[in-house]
Amino acid sequence: MTELVDFDFPVGMLVCPICGNDIAAFHCAGCNSEFFSLGGIPCLFTTGIQQKNLWQHQMAMMENQGADALEHLDYILQGYDISPRTRNRLQQARAAMSESLEMIMGQLKGAGLVSRREPLFEQMRIDNPTEYYHHILRDWAWDAEPSKHYATHVNDANLQRVLNVWKSPLPGKMLFLGAGAGRLSWDLHKVLQPEFTIASDINPFLLTCADTLIKKRKPLTLPELYTYPQIGYPFSRSWVMQPPADKENLHKSWFALGADVWNMPLWEGSVDSVVTSWLLDVTGGDVKDLISVVGYLLKPGGYWVNTGPLLYSGQLSFDMKYSAEEILEFADMAGFDVEHQSVEEVAHMASPLNARYHHEQLFSFSARKRTEARPLPVPGNTSDWLTPSWLVMHHQPVPEMQFHCQMGHEFIARVLSLVDGRRSVYLIAQLVQPYLPEGVDAKRGCCRAVWPDIGTDGG
Ligand SMILES: C[S@@+](CC[C@H](N)C(=O)[O-])C[C@H]1O[C@@H](n2cnc3c(N)ncnc32)[C@H](O)[C@@H]1O
């Protein structure tokens, strides 16, 4: 059994994401779960070792798709009816595609994964680990060329935007949730010099690329290819990305972590600052729940700094596409004082190789977790009681009070019997879910169960 100390990770930070036990090895003594290392990066998911199998399956799928695409190009290149110019374009594309596949596979294999299909995942919709491929280039390659959009470079602008809202940073133990290819986590780490930085993400390719450049201090080569023609731009280019300059050996206190934001393997109140950048709108979950995750991990007095757009994915239910004002209100309800905020419109993902780019509106803010919780509202005629924060923020305890089960339904009686002043709507919902028919959302039911009673009893 390998000890976690081999991971080179801050001691005493990790906790089993399944049972909450102290973790000192890849094996959890509390629940017998197995975890693993991705080329030295600790990976602690509730799916345990299956997460590695899933990644390996993703690799195999990607390898097959890549091989099919190359085979198709080879077939076209065998044709007699293509002009020399077309042939030249296709050959360039083939070379870039082949290099890209080779580099991605090499990177993942170098981190200890093998390309292997798993019957368990054959019927599942599988994400592609290269979804954020261009973020790696944005983070580590494109700064090599002069920027048409920024005074210096996009990464400088991203760093400055965060520092502009985080006026007196005391990063302490700093955690990045969904750190991606790692550039902002590194730039902030370098400027603020926290005790340490943990850059967590769920994507194995981004994790290994960030770790290779920042921690292992090795160069990385990745090609960039566009399949549509652009006048005055090459089709492709191979970028050689160098490890960032680090005279002070600050990489020693920067750590990658494979983890899911919804089940972070870290202790409650164990970090002094949490940074979320371009994350709120892409997790597919409820921002209110993400705020609870941040609040759970932060120490009282700690800072949450957020930056990014509110471009929620199409699949997210409309009621969860919260506005900036709603998010700030949720943060307030969750025990944060918002200190500074900014709104900016910027060029996003503007590659030197691409005439097209996104124009995005970015919402940034810093918020401090209160050291003392506000007293819970007492039932009565107060305005905040009309929509109590524990009803909106499902992770807050439901205060103990005199509920009268007026409708006399068994489900309502069960929900109300579980209110003990400590349990949240979220927890009560988990406890009653097994008693509900499949497809019925217990959380909604719980809110309805307590709300009519408040309306009549407390209002
Ligand atoms: C739009 S990218 C932003 C990356 C980086 N923060 C940046 O500013 O460039 C979103 C990142 O969130 C990560 N992510 C999405 N859902 C996640 C989850 N449930 N747990 C951990 N990371 C997640 C993705 O893998 C991706 O790296």
The ligand as a MOL file (V3000), in Angstrom:
LIG
                    3D

  0  0  0     0  0            999 V3000
M  V30 BEGIN CTAB
M  V30 COUNTS 27 29 0 0 0
M  V30 BEGIN ATOM
M  V30 1 C -14.1620 26.8180 -18.1870 0
M  V30 2 S -12.9390 25.8530 -17.4160 0 CHG=1
M  V30 3 C -12.0730 27.0480 -16.4440 0
M  V30 4 C -10.7220 26.5940 -16.0470 0
M  V30 5 C -9.9140 27.6140 -15.2290 0
M  V30 6 N -10.5050 27.8520 -13.9510 0
M  V30 7 C -9.7490 28.8830 -16.0150 0
M  V30 8 O -10.1080 29.9420 -15.5020 0
M  V30 9 O -9.2330 28.8330 -17.1280 0 CHG=-1
M  V30 10 C -13.8630 24.9780 -16.1930 0
M  V30 11 C -13.0370 23.9870 -15.4110 0
M  V30 12 O -13.8490 23.4390 -14.3800 0
M  V30 13 C -13.5860 22.0600 -14.3070 0
M  V30 14 N -14.7690 21.4040 -13.7170 0
M  V30 15 C -16.0270 21.3620 -14.2140 0
M  V30 16 N -16.8230 20.6550 -13.3880 0
M  V30 17 C -16.0590 20.2490 -12.3580 0
M  V30 18 C -16.3010 19.4640 -11.2070 0
M  V30 19 N -17.5020 18.9400 -10.9460 0
M  V30 20 N -15.2790 19.2350 -10.3560 0
M  V30 21 C -14.0420 19.7490 -10.6130 0
M  V30 22 N -13.7490 20.4880 -11.6980 0
M  V30 23 C -14.7440 20.7380 -12.5530 0
M  V30 24 C -13.3270 21.6380 -15.7490 0
M  V30 25 O -12.6230 20.4260 -15.8230 0
M  V30 26 C -12.5340 22.8310 -16.2430 0
M  V30 27 O -11.1690 22.6780 -16.0140 0
M  V30 END ATOM
M  V30 BEGIN BOND
M  V30 1 1 1 2
M  V30 2 1 2 3
M  V30 3 1 2 10
M  V30 4 1 3 4
M  V30 5 1 4 5
M  V30 6 1 5 6
M  V30 7 1 5 7
M  V30 8 2 7 8
M  V30 9 1 7 9
M  V30 10 1 10 11
M  V30 11 1 11 12
M  V30 12 1 11 26
M  V30 13 1 12 13
M  V30 14 1 13 14
M  V30 15 1 13 24
M  V30 16 1 14 15
M  V30 17 1 14 23
M  V30 18 2 15 16
M  V30 19 1 16 17
M  V30 20 1 17 18
M  V30 21 2 17 23
M  V30 22 1 18 19
M  V30 23 2 18 20
M  V30 24 1 20 21
M  V30 25 2 21 22
M  V30 26 1 22 23
M  V30 27 1 24 25
M  V30 28 1 24 26
M  V30 29 1 26 27
M  V30 END BOND
M  V30 END CTAB
M  END
